[in-house]
Amino acid sequence: MTPEFWHGKWQRNEIGFHEGRPNHFLMKHAGRLDAGAGSRVFLPLCGKTRDIAWLMERGARVAGAELNRGAIEQLFAELELAPEVTAAGPLQRFSAPGVDVFVGDVFALTPAQLGPVDAIYDRAALVALPAEVRRRYAGHLRGLTGTARQLLISYEYDQSLAKGPPFSVPADEVHALYGDGYRVQEVETAPVERGLKGLSEVVERIWQLTPRQG
Ligand SMILES: C[S@@+](CC[C@H](N)C(=O)[O-])C[C@H]1O[C@@H](n2cnc3c(N)ncnc32)[C@H](O)[C@@H]1O
């Protein structure tokens, strides 16, 4: 997917991925993320998700990365926060108390710009990327955060029947992407009742990734 692909989606308001309310699985499994008061949670490819407000309401500090500036302007408007906007290398950093969002390509973000992170919450981020980018993304996330613990939501469906995004990321691939640095646990698998891309057989899998010691 090119940046233009995503900018076009935002410009045309084709944002079916945006839930408009906190994610059901985040609310159910947030304890596994251990994102309580004072912890800092990174949301890669964050869009303007309501999950940011939900995490902040629970005392977590949030960091995000998102290509589209308009999405982040909308996010801060909905949070009723006026961001300070500064340069962070080729990205722009939108900051307010408890939240920093980096606008630009997540692959251009460095650990020094991001700062320390305790946990990663990946909803509709890994699955937004085509297969050839996903390995690079997984390695980049680990490098950015020092292999921070992670709650990951993936989709699985027959990729031959529909094109992504969101892409199907089979369980084997999640293990292959993250198994060397994390203990990979599947905590829930649920059918997507409303279907996806006209397909009825789609499941969502919720993963807890726990850093391996040493
Ligand atoms: C499927 S949406 C998911 C948004 C959000 N996680 C949610 O749950 O609503 C994927 C988002 O990733 C952004 N994106 C795509 N490629 C990106 C990149 N390389 N760096 C930063 N953001 C990117 C898109 O603009 C889009 O908003």
The ligand as an SDF file (V2000), in Angstrom:
LIG
                    3D

 27 29  0  0  0  0  0  0  0  0999 V2000
   -6.5800   -0.0590    8.9880 C   0  0  0  0  0  0  0  0  0  0  0  0
   -6.1790    1.5170    9.6280 S   0  0  0  0  0  0  0  0  0  0  0  0
   -6.2300    1.1780   11.3820 C   0  0  0  0  0  0  0  0  0  0  0  0
   -6.2560    2.3960   12.2470 C   0  0  0  0  0  0  0  0  0  0  0  0
   -6.3740    2.0990   13.7490 C   0  0  0  0  0  0  0  0  0  0  0  0
   -5.3750    1.1750   14.2280 N   0  0  0  0  0  0  0  0  0  0  0  0
   -7.7500    1.6310   14.1160 C   0  0  0  0  0  0  0  0  0  0  0  0
   -7.8750    0.5840   14.7570 O   0  0  0  0  0  0  0  0  0  0  0  0
   -8.7350    2.3130   13.7880 O   0  0  0  0  0  0  0  0  0  0  0  0
   -4.4540    1.6070    9.2580 C   0  0  0  0  0  0  0  0  0  0  0  0
   -3.8690    2.9840    9.4730 C   0  0  0  0  0  0  0  0  0  0  0  0
   -2.4700    2.9400    9.2710 O   0  0  0  0  0  0  0  0  0  0  0  0
   -2.0360    4.1110    8.6380 C   0  0  0  0  0  0  0  0  0  0  0  0
   -0.7600    3.7520    7.9830 N   0  0  0  0  0  0  0  0  0  0  0  0
   -0.5830    2.9460    6.9200 C   0  0  0  0  0  0  0  0  0  0  0  0
    0.7180    2.8040    6.6310 N   0  0  0  0  0  0  0  0  0  0  0  0
    1.4020    3.5310    7.5600 C   0  0  0  0  0  0  0  0  0  0  0  0
    2.7800    3.7910    7.8100 C   0  0  0  0  0  0  0  0  0  0  0  0
    3.7450    3.2600    7.0240 N   0  0  0  0  0  0  0  0  0  0  0  0
    3.1100    4.5870    8.8560 N   0  0  0  0  0  0  0  0  0  0  0  0
    2.1530    5.1220    9.6520 C   0  0  0  0  0  0  0  0  0  0  0  0
    0.8230    4.9070    9.4690 N   0  0  0  0  0  0  0  0  0  0  0  0
    0.4570    4.1310    8.4390 C   0  0  0  0  0  0  0  0  0  0  0  0
   -3.1820    4.4760    7.6950 C   0  0  0  0  0  0  0  0  0  0  0  0
   -3.2150    5.8420    7.3660 O   0  0  0  0  0  0  0  0  0  0  0  0
   -4.4000    4.0520    8.5070 C   0  0  0  0  0  0  0  0  0  0  0  0
   -4.9160    5.1150    9.2670 O   0  0  0  0  0  0  0  0  0  0  0  0
  1  2  1  0
  2  3  1  0
  2 10  1  0
  3  4  1  0
  4  5  1  0
  5  6  1  0
  5  7  1  0
  7  8  2  0
  7  9  1  0
 10 11  1  0
 11 12  1  0
 11 26  1  0
 12 13  1  0
 13 14  1  0
 13 24  1  0
 14 15  1  0
 14 23  1  0
 15 16  2  0
 16 17  1  0
 17 18  1  0
 17 23  2  0
 18 19  1  0
 18 20  2  0
 20 21  1  0
 21 22  2  0
 22 23  1  0
 24 25  1  0
 24 26  1  0
 26 27  1  0
M  CHG  2   2   1   9  -1
M  END
$$$$
